[in-house]
Amino acid sequence: MDSKEEKKIVEDILNKRRLSYSIEILDVQGDKYTVRNNFGSTTVYIKKDDNYFLEEELE
């Protein structure tokens, strides 16, 4: 994944989840995105339709 594509995904997650902090992508597996926020926490988002859901929300 190039930096432009990564930036687009990060901005999409930030906007759709209405996050007030920065994130960086650590891993991508299909529609599953593992990200780390600027506090050091790691979160997994799953893209379903046009939204991003926490992995725990879908279980």
SVG drawing of the C-alpha trace seen along z (x, -y; Angstrom):
<svg xmlns="http://www.w3.org/2000/svg" viewBox="-23 -16 27 29">
<polyline fill="none" stroke="black" stroke-width="0.4" points="0.0,0.0 1.5,-3.4 1.4,-6.4 -1.5,-8.1 -3.7,-5.1 -2.8,-4.8 -3.6,-8.5 -7.0,-8.1 -7.9,-5.1 -6.8,-6.9 -8.9,-10.0 -11.9,-7.8 -11.7,-6.0 -11.3,-9.3 -14.2,-10.9 -16.6,-8.0 -15.8,-7.1 -15.6,-10.8 -12.3,-10.2 -10.7,-13.2 -7.2,-11.7 -4.7,-10.6 -4.2,-7.0 -1.7,-5.0 -2.3,-1.8 -0.3,1.2 -1.8,4.0 -4.4,4.6 -6.0,8.0 -8.8,7.5 -11.4,5.3 -9.8,5.6 -7.6,2.7 -5.4,2.8 -4.5,-0.7 -2.7,-2.4 -3.8,-5.7 -1.6,-8.5 -2.1,-7.2 -0.5,-3.9 -3.7,-1.7 -4.3,0.7 -7.7,1.2 -9.1,3.3 -11.7,1.9 -13.7,3.9 -15.0,2.1 -18.6,3.2 -20.5,1.5 -19.3,-2.0 -18.6,-2.2 -15.9,-1.1 -16.9,1.0 -14.9,2.1 -14.2,5.8 -15.9,6.3 -19.1,4.6 -19.5,7.3 -19.0,10.3"/>
</svg>
